[in-house]
Amino acid sequence: MRIVIAPDKFAGTLTALEAAEAVAEGWRSVDPAAECTLLPLSDGGPGFVEVLHTALGGTLVPAEVTGPLGEPVAARFLLVDRTAYVESAQACGLHRVPPDRRDPGATSTHGVGELIARAVDHGARTVVVGMGGSSTNDGGAGMLAALGAAPAGTLRGGGAALADLDAPVDLAAARERVRGVRLVAATDVDNPLLGEHGASAVFGPQKGADAEQVRFLDAALARFAEAADPDGRLRRVPGSGAAGGLGYGLLLLGGTVESGVSLVLDAVGLDELAASADVVVTGEGSFDSQSLRGKLPHGVARTAARHGVPCLVLAGRVAVDGAEAAAAGVTAAHSLVESAGSVQAAVERSGPELRALAARVASDWKR
């Protein structure tokens, strides 16, 4: 039996590679002859560069950049020919901020701009920025400041500082810095910059903002947008609200928004692998309604379905019913929490529990 194992990370517990290895070990414990192809995935968030390096090769270029709270952090980007892949979470990810210091009004995307600048200096003519897992809500202002936009002091000060803007944002130097470079925001988030579906309202609470701060940050982003893009067109583009508005910052530089899932699935060759598989297994931390709106498991399931191949989901938790899952191309979805008996067990013993769940699924699948 040929099995393609293509999970996303299980946020906070397992990387995509660790999850793939656990599933393979569990499956082989029941079916030692199974041919398991491990294909760890990322939709643009944490793990993006690692996944693409495994699939594409290329050179990993180390770079010390400014972290979300102004501290130096170690990051790296992937250079393949003249295309650079940048993982924004390496510079401004939520995992970079201790829980007791999480404040989306204070964190900055400055380090993302530094990574883009380093990539351009290394000869990149296309820079693909993977979005997701950010701690920021600054509309990409910090990124723009790192590339030369003014007033730099205000722009790099975090989302709250944008409320103090009292003059137009000068983007000339930043646009010149990336002149001739194709910029791509890789994300499957379709939120605009502002409003009830915007960056502050939807993602701010995940980063530590309460209801009052959400309103303040949305107003600060609106002030920034008036200063940077007076005609208002770009702030309404789907995906401009990705990564706390980092998508908007890239749009201001002439960038485009593209599907991170499609980019990664094409890069790793899932279509060809699924065509010759007997079953495809995917997974993530929480398989819920958002998963069915273009996230990785949905993309994997659709690819498998095109070839008439069953797709199984092994997830930390499953919050969609069978009919919804089937409509998305999922043959069956299995919950790690239910298998382990509790959330605590699923979190504390995620690797062993995922191996055990995979073994049970494999045993049922062989019958």
DRENDO-1510 file (C-alpha; in Angstrom, 1 decimal, always signed):
<recs>
REC; n; res; u; v; w
REC; 1; MET; +0.0; +0.0; +0.0 .
REC; 2; ARG; +1.3; +3.4; -1.0 .
REC; 3; ILE; +0.5; +6.2; +1.5 .
REC; 4; VAL; +1.3; +9.9; +1.1 .
REC; 5; ILE; +1.5; +11.6; +4.5 .
REC; 6; ALA; +1.1; +15.3; +4.1 .
REC; 7; PRO; +0.2; +17.1; +7.3 .
REC; 8; ASP; +0.5; +20.7; +8.4 .
REC; 9; LYS; +2.0; +21.5; +11.9 .
REC; 10; PHE; +0.0; +20.7; +15.0 .
REC; 11; ALA; +0.4; +24.2; +16.4 .
REC; 12; GLY; +2.2; +24.3; +19.8 .
REC; 13; THR; +3.0; +20.6; +19.9 .
REC; 14; LEU; +4.4; +19.1; +16.6 .
REC; 15; THR; +6.1; +20.5; +13.6 .
REC; 16; ALA; +4.8; +19.2; +10.2 .
REC; 17; LEU; +7.8; +16.9; +9.9 .
REC; 18; GLU; +7.3; +15.5; +13.4 .
REC; 19; ALA; +3.6; +14.9; +12.7 .
REC; 20; ALA; +4.4; +13.1; +9.4 .
REC; 21; GLU; +7.0; +10.9; +11.1 .
REC; 22; ALA; +4.6; +10.0; +13.9 .
REC; 23; VAL; +1.9; +9.0; +11.4 .
REC; 24; ALA; +4.3; +7.0; +9.4 .
REC; 25; GLU; +5.7; +5.1; +12.4 .
REC; 26; GLY; +2.1; +4.4; +13.6 .
REC; 27; TRP; +1.0; +3.1; +10.2 .
REC; 28; ARG; +4.1; +1.0; +9.7 .
REC; 29; SER; +3.6; -0.7; +13.1 .
REC; 30; VAL; +0.5; -2.2; +11.7 .
REC; 31; ASP; +1.5; -2.5; +8.0 .
REC; 32; PRO; +5.3; -2.9; +7.8 .
REC; 33; ALA; +5.2; -3.2; +4.0 .
REC; 34; ALA; +3.5; +0.2; +3.6 .
REC; 35; GLU; +5.3; +2.6; +1.3 .
REC; 36; CYS; +5.0; +5.9; +3.2 .
REC; 37; THR; +6.0; +9.1; +1.4 .
REC; 38; LEU; +6.4; +11.9; +4.0 .
REC; 39; LEU; +5.4; +15.3; +2.7 .
REC; 40; PRO; +5.4; +17.9; +5.6 .
REC; 41; LEU; +3.5; +21.0; +4.5 .
REC; 42; SER; +3.0; +24.7; +5.4 .
REC; 43; ASP; +0.5; +27.3; +4.2 .
REC; 44; GLY; +3.0; +30.1; +4.6 .
REC; 45; GLY; +3.2; +30.2; +8.4 .
REC; 46; PRO; +5.8; +28.6; +10.6 .
REC; 47; GLY; +7.7; +25.9; +8.8 .
REC; 48; PHE; +7.2; +27.5; +5.4 .
REC; 49; VAL; +11.0; +27.8; +4.6 .
REC; 50; GLU; +11.8; +24.3; +6.0 .
REC; 51; VAL; +9.1; +22.7; +3.9 .
REC; 52; LEU; +10.2; +24.4; +0.7 .
REC; 53; HIS; +13.8; +23.7; +1.3 .
REC; 54; THR; +13.0; +20.0; +1.6 .
REC; 55; ALA; +11.0; +20.1; -1.7 .
REC; 56; LEU; +13.1; +22.5; -3.8 .
REC; 57; GLY; +16.6; +22.4; -2.4 .
REC; 58; GLY; +18.3; +25.7; -2.7 .
REC; 59; THR; +20.4; +27.6; -0.2 .
REC; 60; LEU; +19.4; +28.6; +3.3 .
REC; 61; VAL; +20.8; +32.1; +4.0 .
REC; 62; PRO; +21.1; +33.0; +7.7 .
REC; 63; ALA; +20.3; +36.6; +8.8 .
REC; 64; GLU; +20.1; +38.3; +12.1 .
REC; 65; VAL; +17.1; +40.7; +12.1 .
REC; 66; THR; +15.0; +42.7; +14.4 .
REC; 67; GLY; +12.4; +40.7; +16.3 .
REC; 68; PRO; +8.8; +41.8; +17.0 .
REC; 69; LEU; +9.8; +43.7; +20.2 .
REC; 70; GLY; +13.0; +45.1; +18.9 .
REC; 71; GLU; +15.4; +42.4; +20.0 .
REC; 72; PRO; +17.8; +40.7; +17.6 .
REC; 73; VAL; +16.6; +37.3; +16.4 .
REC; 74; ALA; +18.2; +34.6; +14.2 .
REC; 75; ALA; +16.3; +34.0; +11.0 .
REC; 76; ARG; +17.0; +32.6; +7.5 .
REC; 77; PHE; +15.5; +32.7; +4.0 .
REC; 78; LEU; +15.6; +30.2; +1.2 .
REC; 79; LEU; +17.2; +31.2; -2.1 .
REC; 80; VAL; +16.4; +29.0; -5.2 .
REC; 81; ASP; +17.9; +30.4; -8.3 .
REC; 82; ARG; +16.7; +34.1; -8.2 .
REC; 83; THR; +13.6; +33.4; -6.0 .
REC; 84; ALA; +13.7; +34.0; -2.3 .
REC; 85; TYR; +11.3; +32.5; +0.2 .
REC; 86; VAL; +10.8; +34.5; +3.4 .
REC; 87; GLU; +8.9; +33.2; +6.4 .
REC; 88; SER; +7.6; +36.3; +8.1 .
REC; 89; ALA; +7.0; +34.4; +11.4 .
REC; 90; GLN; +10.7; +33.9; +11.8 .
REC; 91; ALA; +11.0; +37.7; +12.2 .
REC; 92; CYS; +7.7; +38.6; +13.9 .
REC; 93; GLY; +6.0; +35.4; +14.9 .
REC; 94; LEU; +3.8; +35.1; +17.9 .
REC; 95; HIS; +6.2; +32.4; +19.2 .
REC; 96; ARG; +8.8; +35.1; +19.5 .
REC; 97; VAL; +6.9; +36.9; +22.2 .
REC; 98; PRO; +6.5; +35.5; +25.7 .
REC; 99; PRO; +2.8; +35.1; +26.7 .
REC; 100; ASP; +3.0; +37.8; +29.3 .
REC; 101; ARG; +4.4; +40.4; +26.8 .
REC; 102; ARG; +1.9; +39.8; +23.9 .
REC; 103; ASP; +0.7; +43.1; +22.7 .
REC; 104; PRO; -0.2; +43.6; +19.0 .
REC; 105; GLY; +0.0; +47.4; +19.6 .
REC; 106; ALA; +3.7; +47.1; +20.3 .
REC; 107; THR; +5.0; +44.5; +18.0 .
REC; 108; SER; +6.6; +45.3; +14.6 .
REC; 109; THR; +7.2; +43.8; +11.2 .
REC; 110; HIS; +10.6; +45.6; +10.9 .
REC; 111; GLY; +12.5; +42.3; +10.7 .
REC; 112; VAL; +10.4; +41.1; +7.8 .
REC; 113; GLY; +11.6; +44.2; +5.8 .
REC; 114; GLU; +15.2; +43.4; +6.8 .
REC; 115; LEU; +14.8; +39.8; +5.5 .
REC; 116; ILE; +13.4; +41.1; +2.2 .
REC; 117; ALA; +16.3; +43.6; +1.9 .
REC; 118; ARG; +18.8; +40.8; +2.5 .
REC; 119; ALA; +17.1; +38.6; -0.1 .
REC; 120; VAL; +17.3; +41.4; -2.7 .
REC; 121; ASP; +20.9; +42.0; -1.9 .
REC; 122; HIS; +21.5; +38.3; -2.6 .
REC; 123; GLY; +20.1; +38.7; -6.1 .
REC; 124; ALA; +16.5; +37.7; -5.7 .
REC; 125; ARG; +14.2; +39.0; -8.3 .
REC; 126; THR; +11.1; +37.4; -6.8 .
REC; 127; VAL; +10.5; +37.4; -3.1 .
REC; 128; VAL; +7.7; +35.2; -1.8 .
REC; 129; VAL; +6.7; +36.1; +1.8 .
REC; 130; GLY; +5.0; +33.4; +3.7 .
REC; 131; MET; +2.3; +34.8; +6.0 .
REC; 132; GLY; +0.9; +33.4; +9.2 .
REC; 133; GLY; +1.6; +33.0; +12.9 .
REC; 134; SER; +2.5; +36.7; +13.3 .
REC; 135; SER; +2.4; +38.7; +16.6 .
REC; 136; THR; +1.8; +42.0; +14.8 .
REC; 137; ASN; -0.9; +44.4; +13.8 .
REC; 138; ASP; +1.0; +47.2; +12.1 .
REC; 139; GLY; -0.2; +46.9; +8.5 .
REC; 140; GLY; +3.3; +46.1; +7.4 .
REC; 141; ALA; +4.5; +49.6; +8.5 .
REC; 142; GLY; +7.6; +48.2; +10.2 .
REC; 143; MET; +8.5; +46.3; +7.1 .
REC; 144; LEU; +8.1; +49.4; +5.0 .
REC; 145; ALA; +10.3; +51.4; +7.4 .
REC; 146; ALA; +13.1; +48.8; +7.2 .
REC; 147; LEU; +13.0; +49.3; +3.4 .
REC; 148; GLY; +13.2; +53.1; +3.7 .
REC; 149; ALA; +9.7; +54.4; +4.2 .
REC; 150; ALA; +9.2; +57.5; +6.3 .
REC; 151; PRO; +8.5; +58.6; +9.0 .
REC; 152; ALA; +10.6; +55.6; +10.0 .
REC; 153; GLY; +10.3; +56.1; +13.8 .
REC; 154; THR; +6.5; +56.0; +13.8 .
REC; 155; LEU; +6.2; +53.3; +11.2 .
REC; 156; ARG; +8.5; +50.9; +13.1 .
REC; 157; GLY; +6.9; +51.5; +16.5 .
REC; 158; GLY; +4.1; +49.0; +16.2 .
REC; 159; GLY; +0.4; +49.1; +15.5 .
REC; 160; ALA; -0.5; +51.5; +18.3 .
REC; 161; ALA; +2.1; +54.1; +17.1 .
REC; 162; LEU; +0.3; +54.5; +13.8 .
REC; 163; ALA; -2.4; +56.4; +15.6 .
REC; 164; ASP; +0.1; +59.3; +15.9 .
REC; 165; LEU; +0.7; +59.7; +12.1 .
REC; 166; ASP; +0.0; +63.3; +11.2 .
REC; 167; ALA; +1.5; +63.4; +7.7 .
REC; 168; PRO; +1.5; +61.3; +4.5 .
REC; 169; VAL; +3.7; +58.2; +4.5 .
REC; 170; ASP; +6.6; +58.6; +2.1 .
REC; 171; LEU; +7.0; +55.2; +0.3 .
REC; 172; ALA; +9.4; +56.4; -2.5 .
REC; 173; ALA; +12.6; +55.0; -0.9 .
REC; 174; ALA; +11.0; +51.7; -0.1 .
REC; 175; ARG; +9.6; +51.3; -3.6 .
REC; 176; GLU; +13.0; +52.1; -5.0 .
REC; 177; ARG; +14.6; +49.5; -2.7 .
REC; 178; VAL; +12.6; +46.8; -4.3 .
REC; 179; ARG; +12.3; +48.2; -7.8 .
REC; 180; GLY; +12.3; +45.4; -10.4 .
REC; 181; VAL; +11.5; +42.8; -7.7 .
REC; 182; ARG; +8.3; +40.8; -7.8 .
REC; 183; LEU; +6.8; +40.6; -4.3 .
REC; 184; VAL; +4.3; +37.9; -3.4 .
REC; 185; ALA; +2.3; +37.6; -0.2 .
REC; 186; ALA; +1.7; +33.9; +0.2 .
REC; 187; THR; -1.5; +33.5; +2.3 .
REC; 188; ASP; -4.9; +31.9; +2.1 .
REC; 189; VAL; -6.5; +34.5; +4.5 .
REC; 190; ASP; -8.9; +36.6; +2.5 .
REC; 191; ASN; -9.5; +39.3; +5.2 .
REC; 192; PRO; -9.3; +43.0; +4.2 .
REC; 193; LEU; -7.2; +45.4; +6.2 .
REC; 194; LEU; -10.0; +47.1; +8.2 .
REC; 195; GLY; -13.4; +46.6; +9.7 .
REC; 196; GLU; -15.3; +43.7; +11.3 .
REC; 197; HIS; -13.5; +41.2; +9.1 .
REC; 198; GLY; -10.2; +43.0; +9.1 .
REC; 199; ALA; -6.8; +42.3; +10.7 .
REC; 200; SER; -7.5; +43.9; +14.1 .
REC; 201; ALA; -11.0; +42.4; +14.7 .
REC; 202; VAL; -10.3; +38.9; +13.5 .
REC; 203; PHE; -6.7; +38.3; +14.5 .
REC; 204; GLY; -6.0; +40.9; +17.2 .
REC; 205; PRO; -7.6; +38.8; +20.0 .
REC; 206; GLN; -5.4; +35.8; +19.1 .
REC; 207; LYS; -2.4; +38.1; +19.7 .
REC; 208; GLY; -3.5; +39.5; +23.1 .
REC; 209; ALA; -5.8; +42.4; +22.2 .
REC; 210; ASP; -9.0; +42.9; +24.2 .
REC; 211; ALA; -12.2; +44.5; +22.7 .
REC; 212; GLU; -11.1; +48.1; +23.4 .
REC; 213; GLN; -7.7; +47.6; +21.9 .
REC; 214; VAL; -9.1; +46.0; +18.8 .
REC; 215; ARG; -11.1; +49.1; +18.2 .
REC; 216; PHE; -8.1; +51.3; +18.8 .
REC; 217; LEU; -5.8; +49.3; +16.5 .
REC; 218; ASP; -8.4; +49.2; +13.7 .
REC; 219; ALA; -8.6; +53.0; +14.0 .
REC; 220; ALA; -4.8; +53.3; +14.0 .
REC; 221; LEU; -4.6; +51.1; +10.8 .
REC; 222; ALA; -7.3; +53.3; +9.2 .
REC; 223; ARG; -5.1; +56.4; +9.9 .
REC; 224; PHE; -2.1; +54.6; +8.4 .
REC; 225; ALA; -4.1; +53.6; +5.3 .
REC; 226; GLU; -5.2; +57.3; +4.8 .
REC; 227; ALA; -1.6; +58.4; +5.1 .
REC; 228; ALA; -0.2; +55.7; +2.8 .
REC; 229; ASP; -3.0; +55.0; +0.3 .
REC; 230; PRO; -5.5; +57.8; +0.2 .
REC; 231; ASP; -7.7; +56.4; -2.6 .
REC; 232; GLY; -8.5; +53.4; -0.3 .
REC; 233; ARG; -8.3; +50.7; -3.1 .
REC; 234; LEU; -5.6; +48.5; -1.6 .
REC; 235; ARG; -7.1; +48.3; +1.9 .
REC; 236; ARG; -10.1; +46.4; +0.5 .
REC; 237; VAL; -8.0; +43.8; -1.4 .
REC; 238; PRO; -8.7; +40.2; +0.0 .
REC; 239; GLY; -5.6; +39.2; +1.9 .
REC; 240; SER; -4.5; +42.7; +2.7 .
REC; 241; GLY; -5.3; +41.9; +6.4 .
REC; 242; ALA; -3.1; +38.9; +6.5 .
REC; 243; ALA; -0.4; +38.7; +9.2 .
REC; 244; GLY; -1.8; +41.8; +10.9 .
REC; 245; GLY; -1.9; +43.8; +7.7 .
REC; 246; LEU; +1.5; +42.7; +6.4 .
REC; 247; GLY; -0.3; +41.8; +3.2 .
REC; 248; TYR; -1.3; +45.5; +2.9 .
REC; 249; GLY; +2.3; +46.6; +3.3 .
REC; 250; LEU; +3.4; +44.3; +0.5 .
REC; 251; LEU; +0.5; +45.6; -1.7 .
REC; 252; LEU; +1.7; +49.2; -1.1 .
REC; 253; LEU; +5.0; +48.1; -2.7 .
REC; 254; GLY; +3.3; +46.7; -5.8 .
REC; 255; GLY; +3.1; +43.1; -4.5 .
REC; 256; THR; +0.4; +40.6; -5.1 .
REC; 257; VAL; -1.5; +38.1; -2.9 .
REC; 258; GLU; -1.4; +34.5; -3.9 .
REC; 259; SER; -2.5; +31.2; -2.3 .
REC; 260; GLY; +0.1; +29.9; +0.0 .
REC; 261; VAL; -1.5; +26.4; +0.0 .
REC; 262; SER; -1.4; +26.3; -3.8 .
REC; 263; LEU; +2.2; +27.5; -3.9 .
REC; 264; VAL; +3.4; +24.9; -1.5 .
REC; 265; LEU; +1.4; +22.0; -3.0 .
REC; 266; ASP; +2.7; +22.8; -6.4 .
REC; 267; ALA; +6.3; +23.1; -5.1 .
REC; 268; VAL; +6.2; +19.7; -3.4 .
REC; 269; GLY; +4.5; +17.9; -6.3 .
REC; 270; LEU; +1.5; +16.6; -4.4 .
REC; 271; ASP; -0.6; +16.2; -7.5 .
REC; 272; GLU; +1.8; +13.7; -9.0 .
REC; 273; LEU; +2.3; +11.8; -5.7 .
REC; 274; ALA; -1.4; +11.6; -5.0 .
REC; 275; ALA; -2.1; +10.2; -8.4 .
REC; 276; SER; -0.1; +7.1; -7.6 .
REC; 277; ALA; -1.2; +6.7; -4.0 .
REC; 278; ASP; -3.7; +4.3; -2.4 .
REC; 279; VAL; -4.5; +6.7; +0.4 .
REC; 280; VAL; -3.5; +10.3; +1.4 .
REC; 281; VAL; -3.2; +11.3; +5.0 .
REC; 282; THR; -3.2; +14.9; +6.2 .
REC; 283; GLY; -3.8; +16.7; +9.5 .
REC; 284; GLU; -3.4; +19.8; +11.6 .
REC; 285; GLY; -4.0; +20.9; +15.2 .
REC; 286; SER; -7.7; +21.8; +14.7 .
REC; 287; PHE; -9.8; +20.6; +11.8 .
REC; 288; ASP; -12.7; +23.0; +11.9 .
REC; 289; SER; -14.7; +25.3; +9.7 .
REC; 290; GLN; -11.7; +27.4; +8.8 .
REC; 291; SER; -10.0; +24.3; +7.5 .
REC; 292; LEU; -12.7; +24.0; +4.9 .
REC; 293; ARG; -12.0; +27.6; +3.7 .
REC; 294; GLY; -8.8; +26.9; +1.8 .
REC; 295; LYS; -6.5; +25.7; +4.5 .
REC; 296; LEU; -4.0; +23.0; +3.9 .
REC; 297; PRO; -6.1; +19.9; +4.7 .
REC; 298; HIS; -8.7; +21.2; +2.3 .
REC; 299; GLY; -6.1; +21.7; -0.5 .
REC; 300; VAL; -4.7; +18.2; +0.1 .
REC; 301; ALA; -8.2; +16.6; +0.1 .
REC; 302; ARG; -9.2; +18.3; -3.1 .
REC; 303; THR; -6.0; +17.1; -4.8 .
REC; 304; ALA; -6.6; +13.5; -3.6 .
REC; 305; ALA; -10.2; +13.7; -4.8 .
REC; 306; ARG; -9.2; +14.8; -8.3 .
REC; 307; HIS; -7.5; +11.4; -8.6 .
REC; 308; GLY; -10.2; +9.4; -6.8 .
REC; 309; VAL; -7.9; +8.7; -3.9 .
REC; 310; PRO; -9.3; +8.5; -0.3 .
REC; 311; CYS; -8.1; +11.3; +2.0 .
REC; 312; LEU; -7.9; +10.8; +5.8 .
REC; 313; VAL; -7.5; +13.6; +8.3 .
REC; 314; LEU; -5.8; +13.0; +11.7 .
REC; 315; ALA; -6.2; +16.2; +13.7 .
REC; 316; GLY; -5.7; +17.3; +17.3 .
REC; 317; ARG; -9.4; +18.1; +17.4 .
REC; 318; VAL; -12.2; +17.6; +14.8 .
REC; 319; ALA; -15.0; +20.2; +14.8 .
REC; 320; VAL; -16.7; +19.5; +11.5 .
REC; 321; ASP; -19.3; +16.8; +10.9 .
REC; 322; GLY; -19.0; +14.0; +8.5 .
REC; 323; ALA; -21.1; +15.6; +5.8 .
REC; 324; GLU; -19.1; +18.8; +5.8 .
REC; 325; ALA; -15.8; +16.8; +5.7 .
REC; 326; ALA; -17.1; +14.6; +2.8 .
REC; 327; ALA; -18.2; +17.7; +0.8 .
REC; 328; ALA; -14.6; +18.9; +1.1 .
REC; 329; GLY; -13.2; +15.6; -0.2 .
REC; 330; VAL; -12.3; +14.1; +3.2 .
REC; 331; THR; -13.1; +10.4; +3.5 .
REC; 332; ALA; -12.8; +10.3; +7.3 .
REC; 333; ALA; -11.5; +12.6; +10.1 .
REC; 334; HIS; -10.1; +11.3; +13.4 .
REC; 335; SER; -9.6; +13.3; +16.6 .
REC; 336; LEU; -6.4; +13.0; +18.6 .
REC; 337; VAL; -8.2; +14.4; +21.7 .
REC; 338; GLU; -10.9; +11.7; +21.4 .
REC; 339; SER; -8.3; +9.0; +20.9 .
REC; 340; ALA; -6.1; +10.2; +23.8 .
REC; 341; GLY; -9.0; +10.6; +26.1 .
REC; 342; SER; -8.4; +14.3; +27.0 .
REC; 343; VAL; -7.0; +17.6; +25.7 .
REC; 344; GLN; -4.2; +17.4; +28.3 .
REC; 345; ALA; -3.1; +13.9; +27.1 .
REC; 346; ALA; -3.3; +15.0; +23.5 .
REC; 347; VAL; -1.1; +18.0; +24.2 .
REC; 348; GLU; +1.4; +16.4; +26.6 .
REC; 349; ARG; +1.9; +13.2; +24.6 .
REC; 350; SER; +1.1; +14.5; +21.1 .
REC; 351; GLY; +3.8; +12.4; +19.3 .
REC; 352; PRO; +3.0; +9.0; +21.0 .
REC; 353; GLU; -0.7; +9.6; +20.8 .
REC; 354; LEU; -0.6; +10.5; +17.1 .
REC; 355; ARG; +1.4; +7.3; +16.5 .
REC; 356; ALA; -1.2; +5.3; +18.3 .
REC; 357; LEU; -4.0; +7.0; +16.5 .
REC; 358; ALA; -2.3; +6.3; +13.1 .
REC; 359; ALA; -1.9; +2.7; +14.1 .
REC; 360; ARG; -5.6; +2.3; +14.9 .
REC; 361; VAL; -6.6; +4.0; +11.6 .
REC; 362; ALA; -4.2; +1.8; +9.7 .
REC; 363; SER; -5.6; -1.3; +11.3 .
REC; 364; ASP; -9.2; -0.3; +10.4 .
REC; 365; TRP; -8.1; +0.6; +6.9 .
REC; 366; LYS; -6.5; -2.8; +6.2 .
REC; 367; ARG; -9.7; -4.7; +7.0 .
</recs>
